[in-house]
């Protein structure tokens, strides 16, 4: 890796892939278009220049929330294969710049496990990405257990990103809050579902990364510890213990109190740099790195910006 920082929350979509999703009935693809997150030579050149200006040497690409989750299995499989092949080609062209999380044709578990095997063993991806729900189903539904089991067996990564479906609530959808409130709400719901279901302790070798500090989770851990015993008595361990078994990206739009809360709640060793490119771009992108450096000690900032990701991925942390 040619520069210091490793960015675990970075998107890339081509117009062709978004068109494919739209042809299968996916709505909302317009929010991902025209932002410079494509794969043309000009877009990649501009992306790399921005990364270099902030010291980001490597990005782990994820297609979520534009995931190939379709009720029609053939649509899901074709879209997943299409985008995984696209990502594999980009990683092959720019191995110092990119790694990738695999997209999976959910909710079709047999096909998803087959594509996961191809993505990890043949395309050499570093894990998989899903959204906080799969067509309205919680990740903790029993039907998804084989996915957790296989990733746990491999000691691999599952990156969880909001679905952008308003937390399936009209209270969000009808009030123009899909991304600024709905997305972190989806993060919060999904990570608490994982905790209450005991997923982090049941699959100790599965490395779960939650987006956006886990939503509101840093502010809720003590409340959850105080109340889970009567509200969710089958929870196998204190939520604060389970929370510290997972990782969290630092996408917080430069909000220092959010970073401090996450660092104190989870521990600095559980935080990994995320920029949310292209939604944080230009000066906001650079701020995604600078606010970590401005807030944490130099050693802690170095851990968040590079070393934690390298350790989680089983790589030797790049030299300073």
N, C-alpha and C positions, 0 to 999 in steps of 0.2 A: 504494500500500500504506500503510495507516494507522499501522502500528507498525513496529518495527525488524526483528524477526527473521523469517526464512523457514525453515519446517520442511518438509524434503523427504521425511520418512518419517512419514506420518500416514494412518490408515485410516478408512474409513467404509463400513458395510454396513447395508442395510435388511433387516428380517426377510423381506420379500418376495423379495429377491434370494437370500438364503440358502436360503429355501424352494425357490426355483427350482433352485438347485444340488443340493439334497438330492433333489428329485424326479427329477433326472437321474442319481442314484446317488452323488453326492459324500458322503463321510463326513467327520466332524470339524467340521461347521459349528457345533456347539454351543460351541466355544471362542471364537467371535466374537460370541456373543449375550449380551444383558443387560449390556453394559459401557458403555453410553452413547455408542456410536459409530454411532448411527443418524441418521436425517434428520428426526425429529419436531421440532416447534418447541421443545419442552422440552429435547431432547438438544442441539440446535444452540445454544440459549441458554446452556446449561451449558458447552458446549465453548468458545464464544466468551469466556465469563467466565474460564475456566481459561487460555485462550490470553492474554488480556489481562493476567492476573495474572503471567504470565511474560514479557510483552513479545513474544509471537508474533503477528505481524500477518497472516501469510499461510501457508497450508498447501497443499502439493501432494498431493492425494489419490491413493492407490493401493489397488486392490482386492486385490492379492496379500496373502496366499497363497490367498485365495478366488477364484482365477482361473478363467475359463471354458475350461479345458483338458479336453476330452473326446474320446474316440475317435470318438464319434458326431458327425459334422460339423454336422448341423442343431442339435443341442443346444449345441455350442460357439458357433456363430454367433448363435443366439437369445440365449444368456446374455451374450455379449460386447456385442451391440447393446443389450440391456436395460440393462446397468450403465453403458455409455458414455453412453447417453441420460440416465440418472439423474444421472450426474456432470455432464454438460453443463448440465442444468437447474439444478443447485446452483451451478455456476460462474456461470451467467447471473444467478441471484438474488443471489449474494454474490461479485461479481468482485474485491472488495478482499480478501476472506477466503480464497478458494479458487482454485487451478488444479487440473488433473488429468492423470494419466497414463492413457493408453488401455489397456484390457484387450483381448487378442487371442484369437481362436478357434483356438488352436494344438491340435494340430500340423498344421493344415490350411493350408498356406502360401498358396495362392491366396486363400482366404477371409480369412486373416490380413492379407495385403497390401491387400486391398480394404477391410477394416475400418480398417486403419491410415490409409489415404488419407482415408476418411470422417472419422475421428477428428481428424486433423490439419488437414484442409482445410475441413471443414464444422463440426465441433464445437470446433475451435480448442484442442485439447489440446496439452500441451507436450512430449509424448513418449509412450513406451509402457512398460508394466511386464510382466515375465515372472518366473517363479520359477526357481530355480537348476537345476531340471531340468524337462523337459516330459514328463510321464507316464513318467518313468524314463529319458528320453534326455537326454544332455548337450547343452547349448546349442551346443557346438562341432561337433555332427554336421553333415555337409555339407548336409542338407536344410534347415537353418535359415539358411544363408548368404544367401539372398535377403532375409531380414529385416534382417540386418546391412547388406547393400548398400543397401537403400532408406533406412534410417535414416542411414547414412553420407552418402548422396547429399543428404539433406535437412539434414545437420548437426544431427540431432535427438538426443534422450536415450533411453537404455534403462536403466530402473531394475530392478535384479535383487534379488529378495527370496527368502529360503528358502521351499521348498515345504512344509515341515512334514511331510515324509514319512520322518523318522528317518534321513536319508541312505541310505535303502533298506537298512538294516542292522539285523538282529535284536539286535546288540550295543547299539544305542541303543533300539530299540523295546521290547525286553523288560525294560528297566531304568529306565523312567520318566524318560527324559532327552530327550524329543522337542524341547522348546523351549529348555531351559537349556543343553544340549550339542548336540543334533542340529541346531538351527538355525544356530549359528555354524560347526558342522562343514560344513553344506551351503554356507554362504558361502565357506568356505576352499576346498572342493573346486571350486566353480564358478569362483571367481576364478583359481585356479591352472590350471584347464582353459583359460580364456580366454587366460592368459599363455602357456602352453606351445603353444597353437595359433596364437599370433601375431595374435590378433584385434585387440588395441589398435593395433599398427603397421599392419596390413592395412587397417583402417578408421579412418584418423586423424581424420576429422570426426564419427565416432560418439562420443557422450559417454556412457560407461558409468558408472553409479553403483552401487556395491556396498553392501549393507547391513552394519551392525554392524561398521564398521572393516574389512570384508573377513574377518571371523572371526579366525582366528589368523594371518593373513598378516603383520601387523607383526612378529611373533616369528619368522617363517619366511623372511624375505627373504634374509638372508645365507646360510642353509642352502641355499635354492634356488639362489642364485648360485653356490655352491660345488659343487653336485651336478648341475645341469641338463645340463652338458656330456656326462656319461657316461650319465645316466639318461634324458634327453630331448634327444638331440643335434640334432634338427631344429628346436628352439626358435630363432626368428630373432634374439632379442636377450636380454640378461640380464634375468631376472625383475624385478630391482629397477628397471630402466629401464621395462619394460612396465607395472609396477605404478603408476608415477608418471604414466602417460598417462591413468589413470582417476581417478574420484572415489569418496569413501567417506562414508557418513553416520556421525554421531557417537553412534549409539545404543549406549551402553556402561553404562547403568544407574548413571551417576554415578561410575564407577570411574576414578579419576584416573590410575593407572599405564597403563591401556589407552589413554586419551587421549594421554598423553605418548608412548607407544610409536608410536601412529599418526602423531602430528605429526612425530616425528623420522624415522620410516620413509618417509612419503609426502611430507612437507612440508605446512605449514599450508594452503597454497593448494589442496590436494586434498581438504580436509575440508569437509563441509556439515552444518549442523544437522539432526539427526533426533530426534524425540521418541518415536516408536513408539506414539503415542496410538491406542487407549485402554489399551494394556498398561503404559505409564507414564502414570499419572494422579495428580492431587492433588499432594502434595509431591514425589513421584518425578518427575512431569512438570516441575515447577519446577526440580528439581535437574538435569534434563537440560540446562538452560540455564545454571544457576548454576555447575556444575562446569567449564564452559568458561571462564566469566568468572573463576573463582577460580584456574584453572590457567595460562591463557595470558596474554600481555601484552594490554593493552587493544586495541592495533592488530590483533593476531592473533585475539583473540576476536571483534572486529568483523567480520573477514574470514570467519570460520567461521559466525558467526550470521546474516550477511546478504549480504555482498558477493560471496562465492564463488558462491553460488547465483544471484545476479543476473547475474554474469558468465557462468556456465555456460549459463544460459537465454537469453543474448543480450539481457538487459535492462540498463538503467542502474541501478546500485546505488542503493537509496533513500537519501535524505539522512538524516543522523544526527538 
